[in-house]
Amino acid sequence: MGIIMYSGLILPRNLKSSIKVWQTSQFHGDRHTLLDAAELMKRGFEVDSMSFSIKKDCHQLPSTECTDEEVSKMQVDSGKHYQTVLGFGGAFTEAAANTWSKLPETVRDKVIQSYFGVNGIGYTLGRVHINSCDFSIDSYSFDDVSKDYDLKFFDMQVTHDQAEMIPMMRAAIRVSQNPIRLLASPWSPPAWLKLPDKDGRHSMTGSAYPYCLKHTYKARSTWAKYISLFIEAYKAQGIPIWAVTPQNEPEFPAPWEACAYNTSGMDQFLGDHLGPTLDKDHPEVLILGFDHNKDHLVHWTTDLMAGHSAKYLDGMAFHWYAGSNDRLMDGTFGYDAVNATHHMIPDKLLVGSEGCSCPGVKINDWLRAERLGHDILFDLNNWANGWIDWNLMVDPIGGPNHEKNNCDANIVAFPGFTDVLYQPSFFYMGHISKFVPPGSKRINTKIVGNFAYANVDPGVRAGIELGLFDCEGSTRQLWFIDINKNNTLKMIHKSQDTEQTDGLLVALCAAEGDDNRGVLRLVACEYKGQPDSISLDIETITDGEMQLRDTVSGKCIEIMNNVREPGALLKLGTCDESISSQIWSFNQSTGEIKSSSSGLCLTSGWPFLTGAGFIDKSSQTVLIVMNEAPVDTPLVIEDPLHGVFYSGINARSIQTIVYEN
């Protein structure tokens, strides 16, 4: 019904749909800049108009008229829908509220409007800590009276939060056009409910491991009731809590406010205490489990759904952190776990509940913006329903934080608190949050870059995992086998170490991961103290096809779980030429290594060009495209309901493309 054949051409309906393109770019100064055809032409892209045109049907025309140009493409299938989007947002921490309260009134209003106002970036989710967290001025709780198991002294006025946090939340609620769904998470119970830590201290900071609560029914039930009273107290202040997580980062006995759990301890608390208490007192409040790093999401989901907690869980929350000292690894992996968890609990919610770039503040840092954009898009493409950033804003050094664990934020106060700076990450977030409102549905898209093997920095680093993606002719997909270095599998192009200021280039090689994931990843080829680089012995299977055998372990490179879709990961497995996921082809002229079973290319991390697509509640198609390459690329949007749109995206940029259906 939607496509008519006429004179050898495909004539889609809605051919004249008007297209709008917004861009944020490192090199052009764009910040949510609306680009018209003239501006795109000025930048070297062949754009006739901001509308679709007719595409020739290669099945009915001579092949000479249908040669592929060196362009990147995004194919859109708006008829295939996936998950519904809850929304996006940030955390109303004490650090954010304290910084906000120091600003002039006009600037305070500007900040709130920027996030929650009708012309802002569309935030509809928030997060608040129950009791203090590290991003508080100091540790505090709402009942410091030891052994008050009846909670007679619980502060139902939540007096501490009345000073700065609640005013900031009320300001957001006042200007928002949508209800703000607020997620509440505890970092630590009052000290008198906890076991002593490894140093024998009863304190809100630090935690016994692997379980922090006193081993009594009374302690567990009191802590559950405490969380219920917090919800009641906030509700009395006109701030409804939408959902809770039982514990922030339960696997980490942090030096700041913390309370560690293993899965059995969490199942006992959630299934026998918190779940029944909230079901009775606040049945409208959802419970999201876990709330820690996404690479362990499957393990926690498996155990909690097999226990007493299952009947009370409405979904799972997860963080973007890599759990290592290398903070540039945050927001780079674990998407396989998000995808697998969805298929385990397809009717439950998946929410990215925390992510921030650390340490400290880096003014106008583009890599941090790209990490944020990448993580959100990859979470969404793997079934996440929403994503919550950490601090809504911070002071000039990334605090206040009473443990000096300072981090960045989308908005940073000027020294003297006279005004604020909007970081590139604010605009990257806005390209998604502003245009993908609650109720939007993800649609089927396929995006494939074409960078024509341009000799540019691949922009990756040691620790990045290897995966399989559509071949885009980029330096992230070019390899050689270094016969002078024990046949190590090595990237053709060196990558600049992103933590160096002297432009140091590092040669990167493939190696087996040194964690429990066992995923192949990059290491610095010459660096001692990391896993040994894989040394290859190529076993020819047939003409042009081969196995890649590691000479040290005797194992072969294979696709994990035989996944044949973009994003598949790699590991070493027992060599068996009958296993299709172990068969590869190697193009020595280009350096591409392809999986024979899927046709996908071995990729360092992920492609330069990534994206996602959505249908919003008004039936507009919304496409997000991100280009991490330091070069421009022409871009063609192909939508069979509309036709084709010839455009382009600049280097180190993110675009939002919107059109009516």
Phi and psi in degrees as a GROMACS rama.xvg file:
@    title "Ramachandran Plot"
@    xaxis  label "Phi"
@    yaxis  label "Psi"
@TYPE xy
-85.2683  -13.3728  GLY-2
-129.219  133.447  ILE-3
-116.827  132.9  ILE-4
-88.3292  131.463  MET-5
-150.498  118.93  TYR-6
51.0655  45.428  SER-7
76.7862  7.20722  GLY-8
-117.092  151.08  LEU-9
-87.3508  120.483  ILE-10
-111.479  96.016  LEU-11
-74.5194  158.333  PRO-12
-75.0225  167.901  ARG-13
56.7812  34.8689  ASN-14
-60.4843  -30.8354  LEU-15
-94.8926  15.6597  LYS-16
-54.6597  128.736  SER-17
-75.621  137.015  SER-18
-115.285  135.41  ILE-19
-116.851  138.562  LYS-20
-127.676  119.273  VAL-21
-107.534  143.248  TRP-22
-139.901  144.217  GLN-23
-119.744  128.141  THR-24
-139.218  139.807  SER-25
-68.0871  -39.0545  GLN-26
-98.7339  -9.59773  PHE-27
-111.991  -2.48438  HIS-28
76.262  9.45036  GLY-29
-67.7788  136.909  ASP-30
-139.592  97.6314  ARG-31
53.044  42.1284  HIS-32
-84.6701  127.58  THR-33
-79.917  118.899  LEU-34
-101.572  131.06  LEU-35
-101.188  178.34  ASP-36
-60.8545  -39.7382  ALA-37
-63.211  -41.5813  ALA-38
-68.409  -40.1347  GLU-39
-65.3172  -37.951  LEU-40
-64.16  -41.3008  MET-41
-59.1532  -30.0825  LYS-42
-89.0809  7.55443  ARG-43
97.1175  8.73836  GLY-44
-100.083  139.727  PHE-45
-84.1834  93.8574  GLU-46
-121.811  112.563  VAL-47
-77.2011  -42.2766  ASP-48
-160.358  167.396  SER-49
-90.1067  55.6067  MET-50
-152.794  168.988  SER-51
-78.271  155.853  PHE-52
-128.423  175.947  SER-53
-84.402  138.725  ILE-54
-104.603  135.704  LYS-55
-67.1905  142.663  LYS-56
-92.239  109.549  ASP-57
-67.3695  -15.0622  CYS-58
-77.3141  -15.9375  HIS-59
-118.596  3.81797  GLN-60
-125.635  156.549  LEU-61
-56.1938  143.977  PRO-62
-62.9142  -24.5556  SER-63
-65.7253  -20.0839  THR-64
-92.0247  1.68692  GLU-65
-125.051  28.8157  CYS-66
-69.5502  140.625  THR-67
-71.7073  132.744  ASP-68
-83.7311  165.459  GLU-69
-82.0754  73.9555  GLU-70
-129.493  157.31  VAL-71
-89.4204  151.292  SER-72
-133.189  145.719  LYS-73
-127.766  116.957  MET-74
-97.8545  134.636  GLN-75
-119.627  129.204  VAL-76
-124.928  88.8427  ASP-77
-75.2537  -4.97432  SER-78
-83.1297  -11.8177  GLY-79
-107.997  113.177  LYS-80
-106.298  150.52  HIS-81
-120.564  -131.483  TYR-82
-75.4042  158.426  GLN-83
-89.9701  138.617  THR-84
-87.159  131.112  VAL-85
-78.9095  -41.8292  LEU-86
141.533  -167.772  GLY-87
-141.366  159.635  PHE-88
-177.168  -161.143  GLY-89
-150.902  175.604  GLY-90
-98.6331  132.741  ALA-91
-86.7404  63.9882  PHE-92
-72.2871  165.126  THR-93
-63.8949  -34.4816  GLU-94
-59.9167  -45.4231  ALA-95
-64.1289  -45.5841  ALA-96
-68.6063  -38.4962  ALA-97
-64.1571  -42.9992  ASN-98
-63.886  -45.099  THR-99
-60.2436  -40.7027  TRP-100
-67.4869  -20.893  SER-101
-84.1202  -8.74443  LYS-102
-83.1499  156.093  LEU-103
-58.9139  153.527  PRO-104
-56.28  -40.749  GLU-105
-65.1152  -34.999  THR-106
-75.2242  -37.1744  VAL-107
-58.0564  -44.7638  ARG-108
-64.4657  -39.0388  ASP-109
-60.6231  -42.5732  LYS-110
-62.2163  -48.6152  VAL-111
-63.1991  -43.7209  ILE-112
-63.7437  -35.7218  GLN-113
-61.5346  -36.4826  SER-114
-89.4829  -46.8648  TYR-115
-114.972  -12.0993  PHE-116
-74.8413  170.986  GLY-117
-62.3246  -28.6619  VAL-118
-103.278  12.1613  ASN-119
-86.9408  -160.829  GLY-120
-97.2694  16.405  ILE-121
80.7246  26.8424  GLY-122
-64.9126  134.219  TYR-123
-134.379  -1.39619  THR-124
-115.721  151.398  LEU-125
-145.902  169.381  GLY-126
-142.369  143.371  ARG-127
-137.617  143.338  VAL-128
-86.5592  137.143  HIS-129
-86.9631  118.501  ILE-130
69.1263  -172.845  ASN-131
-77.6363  165.188  SER-132
-135.237  -176.242  CYS-133
-63.4101  -31.1549  ASP-134
-86.4206  47.8682  PHE-135
-122.056  163.191  SER-136
-67.8549  -36.6796  ILE-137
-160.218  170.654  ASP-138
-72.8003  142.14  SER-139
-156.7  156.683  TYR-140
-138.162  177.181  SER-141
-101.349  7.68088  PHE-142
-158.758  97.4743  ASP-143
-98.4336  10.6732  ASP-144
-83.9272  112.944  VAL-145
-58.8845  138.129  SER-146
63.3664  24.5097  LYS-147
-82.8994  66.7858  ASP-148
-68.2764  -19.0594  TYR-149
-89.3351  -2.99075  ASP-150
55.2099  39.3176  LEU-151
-66.2503  -26.0042  LYS-152
-103.179  11.0609  PHE-153
-61.3287  132.188  PHE-154
-79.7958  94.7051  ASP-155
-70.92  -8.84272  MET-156
-88.8821  -4.46029  GLN-157
37.4028  55.9141  VAL-158
-55.973  -41.8815  THR-159
-58.1563  -45.082  HIS-160
-73.4054  -17.9479  ASP-161
-65.2846  -25.6949  GLN-162
-66.9541  -47.6172  ALA-163
-135.858  -40.3234  GLU-164
-69.0036  -49.4775  MET-165
-65.1139  -40.144  ILE-166
-57.9019  -37.3739  PRO-167
-67.6331  -41.0504  MET-168
-64.5416  -42.7854  MET-169
-61.673  -38.9024  ARG-170
-62.3655  -40.4431  ALA-171
-66.3476  -43.3582  ALA-172
-62.1334  -38.0805  ILE-173
-62.4654  -39.6451  ARG-174
-94.2595  -15.83  VAL-175
-70.4218  138.461  SER-176
-83.0014  -9.61071  GLN-177
-128.619  156.084  ASN-178
-60.0802  141.237  PRO-179
-95.2748  117.213  ILE-180
-82.8232  116.571  ARG-181
-106.685  123.144  LEU-182
-97.7015  125.491  LEU-183
-107.984  134.586  ALA-184
-138.019  131.427  SER-185
-85.8694  141.721  PRO-186
-93.0932  -38.5457  TRP-187
-155.112  142.038  SER-188
-71.2988  171.096  PRO-189
-55.4106  149.102  PRO-190
-56.4391  -32.4084  ALA-191
-72.5145  -8.84232  TRP-192
-96.521  -2.50389  LEU-193
-105.798  154.709  LYS-194
-71.7793  156.623  LEU-195
-65.7177  148.103  PRO-196
-80.0737  -171.222  ASP-197
-62.7377  -19.6189  LYS-198
-97.6411  6.52638  ASP-199
82.6072  12.2485  GLY-200
-93.3079  139.215  ARG-201
-94.8375  107.563  HIS-202
-151.53  152.622  SER-203
-68.4475  -29.5594  MET-204
-85.9313  140.744  THR-205
79.7316  171.795  GLY-206
-159.762  144.578  SER-207
-64.4694  155.453  ALA-208
-136.56  133.408  TYR-209
-97.6608  15.5675  PRO-210
-147.895  134.11  TYR-211
-105.335  -27.5943  CYS-212
-74.4094  150.23  LEU-213
-57.2123  142.794  LYS-214
-81.9557  57.4102  HIS-215
-135.376  148.434  THR-216
-59.4318  -39.5818  TYR-217
-61.6118  -42.4666  LYS-218
-65.3035  -44.7926  ALA-219
-65.2073  -44.7177  ARG-220
-67.9554  -35.4272  SER-221
-64.9352  -42.744  THR-222
-64.8913  -37.9254  TRP-223
-63.0832  -43.9466  ALA-224
-66.4372  -35.1443  LYS-225
-58.0447  -46.8036  TYR-226
-63.4813  -39.2877  ILE-227
-62.2991  -42.0868  SER-228
-65.5152  -35.6806  LEU-229
-59.9724  -44.9348  PHE-230
-61.1189  -43.6539  ILE-231
-63.1491  -42.7431  GLU-232
-65.1909  -41.8243  ALA-233
-66.2404  -39.1958  TYR-234
-60.2411  -38.522  LYS-235
-65.7899  -22.8971  ALA-236
-88.322  5.13898  GLN-237
82.2702  19.46  GLY-238
-124.12  93.8766  ILE-239
-73.5423  139.834  PRO-240
-90.2271  127.893  ILE-241
-83.0354  -41.7998  TRP-242
-155.577  161.592  ALA-243
-129.622  154.867  VAL-244
-110.097  143.718  THR-245
-65.8996  -25.9251  PRO-246
-164.322  133.142  GLN-247
-74.1055  129.994  ASN-248
45.6543  65.5385  GLU-249
-66.7551  -15.8657  PRO-250
-87.2309  -3.20492  GLU-251
-118.349  108.14  PHE-252
-79.4573  71.2293  PRO-253
-65.6554  159.84  ALA-254
-73.4418  -14.4012  PRO-255
-96.8865  -164.034  TRP-256
-54.5642  126.674  GLU-257
-158.152  158.615  ALA-258
-156.686  101.971  CYS-259
-79.571  146.174  ALA-260
-138.657  148.427  TYR-261
-95.51  177.609  ASN-262
-66.2292  -35.9283  THR-263
-69.2109  -39.2314  SER-264
-65.858  -40.4685  GLY-265
-66.3819  -40.4276  MET-266
-62.3984  -38.0361  ASP-267
-64.4564  -47.5739  GLN-268
-66.9568  -47.3906  PHE-269
-71.8269  -46.7014  LEU-270
-74.0526  -32.6537  GLY-271
-102.768  -14.1546  ASP-272
-130.217  -67.1203  HIS-273
-63.7006  -46.3919  LEU-274
-56.5684  -55.504  GLY-275
-61.2991  -36.5141  PRO-276
-65.4641  -47.9745  THR-277
-70.5222  -33.1425  LEU-278
-61.0814  -33.9522  ASP-279
-82.6001  -46.4277  LYS-280
-86.1562  -37.537  ASP-281
-141.183  69.1343  HIS-282
-63.2133  -17.5441  PRO-283
-80.3636  -14.0612  GLU-284
-85.8039  127.906  VAL-285
-81.7739  158.7  LEU-286
-122.352  123.638  ILE-287
-110.005  129.203  LEU-288
-85.753  170.018  GLY-289
72.4091  -89.5361  PHE-290
70.1391  44.7749  ASP-291
-147.857  -166.942  HIS-292
-62.9789  135.098  ASN-293
-65.8903  -21.3344  LYS-294
-68.0441  -16.2246  ASP-295
-103.649  12.3773  HIS-296
-64.2744  -41.0389  LEU-297
-63.8939  -43.1258  VAL-298
-59.8963  -47.1251  HIS-299
-69.1092  -38.57  TRP-300
-63.7134  -44.3219  THR-301
-57.645  -49.581  THR-302
-70.08  -42.7171  ASP-303
-69.8286  -37.4908  LEU-304
-73.7708  -15.8397  MET-305
-91.3721  -4.28291  ALA-306
-112.137  -160.213  GLY-307
-69.0289  -19.8901  HIS-308
-72.5861  -22.2551  SER-309
-53.3512  -41.3934  ALA-310
-71.1413  -15.1963  LYS-311
-105.225  -12.5387  TYR-312
-81.8313  129.647  LEU-313
-101.551  -3.91626  ASP-314
162.409  -169.759  GLY-315
-129.926  143.932  MET-316
-112.441  152.846  ALA-317
-152.423  158.477  PHE-318
-110.09  165.156  HIS-319
-93.5547  -1.50552  TRP-320
-71.8705  150.491  TYR-321
-88.5623  -11.3821  ALA-322
72.8005  22.8495  GLY-323
-126.116  174.678  SER-324
-77.2586  -13.5658  ASN-325
-87.9143  96.2248  ASP-326
-70.8214  -13.0849  ARG-327
-75.3519  -5.82433  LEU-328
-86.4003  -14.8053  MET-329
-59.9707  138.546  ASP-330
73.2368  29.3313  GLY-331
-121.899  -14.5061  THR-332
-155.818  177.426  PHE-333
99.7403  3.84306  GLY-334
-69.6641  -26.7893  TYR-335
-61.3801  -34.8601  ASP-336
-70.6903  -37.8791  ALA-337
-63.3551  -45.0541  VAL-338
-62.4213  -47.1328  ASN-339
-63.3559  -37.7004  ALA-340
-65.5278  -40.2987  THR-341
-56.4405  -44.4768  HIS-342
-71.9863  -19.5727  HIS-343
-76.7132  -39.2663  MET-344
-132.18  67.1741  ILE-345
-63.3124  -19.2916  PRO-346
-97.1451  4.70969  ASP-347
-103.953  162.132  LYS-348
-82.0156  148.906  LEU-349
-127.326  119.807  LEU-350
-128.941  121.906  VAL-351
-70.6624  111.488  GLY-352
-103.471  -7.1999  SER-353
-164.865  138.979  GLU-354
-164.309  133.886  GLY-355
-155.95  155.102  CYS-356
-93.0922  130.537  SER-357
-137.27  164.418  CYS-358
-86.8574  153.918  PRO-359
63.4006  -169.483  GLY-360
-101.82  134.708  VAL-361
-121.653  110.101  LYS-362
-67.6815  128.875  ILE-363
56.9468  35.7615  ASN-364
-80.2658  118.291  ASP-365
-79.495  -34.0628  TRP-366
-61.6199  -40.0973  LEU-367
-63.9052  -36.5342  ARG-368
-65.4419  -43.5165  ALA-369
-65.1892  -37.8248  GLU-370
-60.0127  -44.4891  ARG-371
-62.9923  -48.9078  LEU-372
-59.9029  -44.0175  GLY-373
-60.2705  -46.723  HIS-374
-64.9423  -43.2517  ASP-375
-63.4094  -47.2654  ILE-376
-63.2777  -41.6692  LEU-377
-71.5035  -35.4142  PHE-378
-61.7899  -46.3218  ASP-379
-63.3634  -40.4647  LEU-380
-70.1853  -8.89007  ASN-381
-116.921  29.6252  ASN-382
87.6409  8.1658  TRP-383
-65.0297  146.002  ALA-384
-96.3309  -19.3278  ASN-385
-167.131  173.403  GLY-386
-151.115  126.407  TRP-387
-116.078  119.336  ILE-388
-71.1894  166.767  ASP-389
-83.2668  -134.952  TRP-390
-47.0574  128.937  ASN-391
-61.1691  -32.9406  LEU-392
-159.194  162.737  MET-393
-137.417  168.182  VAL-394
-77.5571  179.602  ASP-395
-59.8026  -20.9488  PRO-396
-107.74  5.67106  ILE-397
95.0199  23.6923  GLY-398
-129.296  -150.876  GLY-399
-72.133  147.342  PRO-400
-143.742  119.479  ASN-401
-72.5357  -7.70704  HIS-402
-109.454  10.2851  GLU-403
61.0435  27.1162  LYS-404
-88.9967  59.6843  ASN-405
-71.5108  145.039  ASN-406
-142.932  171.215  CYS-407
-86.4217  170.243  ASP-408
-153.494  166.4  ALA-409
-63.533  -32.6339  ASN-410
-124.024  130.784  ILE-411
-125.548  133.089  VAL-412
-72.571  143.443  ALA-413
-67.1315  153.473  PHE-414
-55.938  135.799  PRO-415
87.5936  -8.75346  GLY-416
57.286  37.497  PHE-417
-87.6725  -24.1088  THR-418
-162.642  -172.578  ASP-419
-133.457  158.111  VAL-420
-109.524  133.186  LEU-421
-94.324  113.129  TYR-422
-72.369  158.76  GLN-423
-53.0241  -32.0412  PRO-424
-62.3775  -30.626  SER-425
-58.7624  -43.7005  PHE-426
-75.1328  -37.2717  PHE-427
-61.0764  -45.3194  TYR-428
-58.8698  -44.2573  MET-429
-63.5692  -30.2549  GLY-430
-62.0031  -22.9091  HIS-431
-100.568  -55.4115  ILE-432
-65.1249  -34.8556  SER-433
-72.2394  -34.2527  LYS-434
-103.729  -6.80527  PHE-435
-120.883  76.8933  VAL-436
-74.4709  167.833  PRO-437
-53.4068  139.262  PRO-438
94.8897  -12.2539  GLY-439
-65.5108  153.952  SER-440
-120.629  136.941  LYS-441
-70.2197  140.64  ARG-442
-117.376  169.825  ILE-443
-78.2499  122.896  ASN-444
-136.99  155.869  THR-445
-136.172  122.39  LYS-446
-120.723  128.782  ILE-447
-133.404  118.896  VAL-448
-76.5663  162.512  GLY-449
-141.746  99.7465  ASN-450
-107.572  9.01764  PHE-451
50.2763  35.6426  ALA-452
57.7935  33.414  TYR-453
-58.2857  135.788  ALA-454
-82.0844  83.7303  ASN-455
-130.259  161.813  VAL-456
-60.5094  125.514  ASP-457
-68.2989  -16.9186  PRO-458
66.8461  36.3848  GLY-459
-122.706  174.888  VAL-460
-151.526  167.905  ARG-461
-56.4736  136.696  ALA-462
106.329  -23.274  GLY-463
-65.7497  135.123  ILE-464
-78.4682  154.883  GLU-465
-93.8549  144.898  LEU-466
-145.841  -178.107  GLY-467
-116.585  128.728  LEU-468
-141.634  167.895  PHE-469
-57.04  141.74  ASP-470
-72.0721  125.872  CYS-471
-121.096  7.63227  GLU-472
61.3258  40.0556  GLY-473
-116.718  164.71  SER-474
-67.8621  -10.2343  THR-475
-77.4775  -5.59258  ARG-476
-125.115  16.9791  GLN-477
-112.107  128.622  LEU-478
-135.149  159.767  TRP-479
-147.115  159.007  PHE-480
-100.605  112.276  ILE-481
-82.8849  99.8058  ASP-482
-69.164  -18.5773  ILE-483
-83.9465  -8.23214  ASN-484
-128.813  53.8394  LYS-485
58.9523  34.1336  ASN-486
58.7165  36.1105  ASN-487
-68.7207  145.104  THR-488
-83.9289  111.968  LEU-489
-127.755  143.899  LYS-490
-70.0377  139.959  MET-491
-64.2674  -41.841  ILE-492
-102.966  133.295  HIS-493
-70.7237  156.881  LYS-494
-120.002  140.243  SER-495
-69.9801  130.895  GLN-496
-68.3546  113.426  ASP-497
-70.028  -6.26992  THR-498
-98.755  -2.03065  GLU-499
-97.7988  148.065  GLN-500
-102.275  -3.66636  THR-501
-100.162  10.8323  ASP-502
72.5491  22.8579  GLY-503
-59.1727  128.829  LEU-504
-98.5741  136.761  LEU-505
-120.065  131.799  VAL-506
-79.5897  133.149  ALA-507
-119.91  138.06  LEU-508
-125.194  160.355  CYS-509
-81.1096  142.856  ALA-510
-151.865  162.345  ALA-511
-79.1464  138.033  GLU-512
-62.2032  149.32  GLY-513
-100.577  16.7863  ASP-514
-115.159  -173.849  ASP-515
-75.7734  -4.73745  ASN-516
-76.1256  -34.0874  ARG-517
68.3147  17.1172  GLY-518
-82.2812  141.333  VAL-519
-65.7099  140.735  LEU-520
-147.42  175.729  ARG-521
-86.825  143.78  LEU-522
-133.041  157.669  VAL-523
-69.5434  122.999  ALA-524
-57.387  -34.3339  CYS-525
-101.975  6.11275  GLU-526
-93.9864  124.149  TYR-527
-82.1892  154.489  LYS-528
95.9913  -5.26088  GLY-529
-106.863  169.228  GLN-530
-56.8931  147.223  PRO-531
-63.4945  140.921  ASP-532
-64.2839  148.424  SER-533
-71.5008  128.417  ILE-534
-103.544  125.53  SER-535
-102.039  143.487  LEU-536
-122.282  112.956  ASP-537
-81.5204  122.181  ILE-538
-103.928  108.316  GLU-539
-72.5903  127.964  THR-540
-96.476  -57.893  ILE-541
-137.103  178.138  THR-542
-59.2796  115.785  ASP-543
88.4112  -8.47588  GLY-544
-118.443  148.929  GLU-545
-157.155  161.924  MET-546
-101.309  148.843  GLN-547
-111.406  99.7399  LEU-548
-100.984  130.763  ARG-549
-77.2133  120.975  ASP-550
-69.3924  -22.4223  THR-551
-78.3948  -52.1486  VAL-552
-88.0874  -18.8764  SER-553
76.8569  6.113  GLY-554
-97.8459  162.242  LYS-555
-109.325  148.172  CYS-556
-68.4728  128.244  ILE-557
-141.526  164.345  GLU-558
-82.7458  130.361  ILE-559
-64.7211  130.739  MET-560
58.3854  18.0702  ASN-561
54.8826  33.3931  ASN-562
-69.2268  134.921  VAL-563
-115.86  17.994  ARG-564
-110.112  157.709  GLU-565
-53.796  137.643  PRO-566
103.087  -5.4785  GLY-567
-59.5285  143.083  ALA-568
-104.223  168.575  LEU-569
-123.2  152.569  LEU-570
-148.929  176.402  LYS-571
-97.8915  132.659  LEU-572
-136.199  166.694  GLY-573
-59.3665  127.913  THR-574
-65.3508  131.231  CYS-575
-158.226  109.141  ASP-576
-68.8986  -9.72173  GLU-577
-81.6527  -10.1567  SER-578
-86.8928  112.511  ILE-579
-63.35  -27.3023  SER-580
-74.1275  -2.17095  SER-581
-102.791  3.33194  GLN-582
-102.031  131.458  ILE-583
-133.969  160.712  TRP-584
-124.168  145.557  SER-585
-125.839  115.647  PHE-586
-90.9553  100.615  ASN-587
-68.6449  -23.1519  GLN-588
-75.3781  -34.2549  SER-589
-100.818  -30.0457  THR-590
94.8061  6.15917  GLY-591
-81.668  136.394  GLU-592
-113.029  119.342  ILE-593
-112.252  144.534  LYS-594
-75.6885  126.786  SER-595
-69.8833  -24.3452  SER-596
-82.7494  -25.4752  SER-597
-122.929  -17.3212  SER-598
76.544  4.74385  GLY-599
-85.0549  156.36  LEU-600
-99.0882  141.825  CYS-601
-62.9378  125.119  LEU-602
-130.18  137.473  THR-603
-80.2437  103.686  SER-604
80.8509  -94.5304  GLY-605
-154.321  166.388  TRP-606
-66.7385  162.437  PRO-607
-61.8032  -40.4785  PHE-608
-104.731  120.394  LEU-609
-135.608  168.217  THR-610
-178.567  -179.216  GLY-611
-157.275  161.497  ALA-612
-133.399  152.059  GLY-613
-146.585  156.89  PHE-614
-113.646  123.176  ILE-615
-86.8382  179.011  ASP-616
-67.3884  -18.8544  LYS-617
-94.3772  13.2384  SER-618
68.6298  22.7558  SER-619
-81.6486  143.217  GLN-620
-86.643  130.324  THR-621
-122.711  119.749  VAL-622
-115.073  132.261  LEU-623
-111.171  126.916  ILE-624
-127.441  131.886  VAL-625
-125.381  129.348  MET-626
-115.015  108.684  ASN-627
-90.0314  -5.05472  GLU-628
-72.103  149.283  ALA-629
-82.0919  20.3693  PRO-630
-134.433  151.634  VAL-631
-70.111  161.846  ASP-632
-146.148  132.487  THR-633
-60.4871  146.859  PRO-634
-135.619  130.394  LEU-635
-114.392  125.693  VAL-636
-96.6009  124.471  ILE-637
-115.248  114.67  GLU-638
-129.556  113.099  ASP-639
-61.8437  -18.9818  PRO-640
-81.1207  -14.3998  LEU-641
-127.29  -36.7097  HIS-642
123.773  -142.384  GLY-643
-126.209  148.499  VAL-644
-125.439  119.332  PHE-645
-95.0078  120.651  TYR-646
-149.002  -145.904  SER-647
-176.823  164.609  GLY-648
-134.049  135.673  ILE-649
-75.4005  166.701  ASN-650
-60.6133  145.661  ALA-651
46.9825  57.9025  ARG-652
-137.847  161.462  SER-653
-129.467  139.735  ILE-654
-125.912  149.255  GLN-655
-118.816  125.698  THR-656
-117.202  124.799  ILE-657
-129.24  135.254  VAL-658
-151.638  155.448  TYR-659
-77.6543  148.325  GLU-660
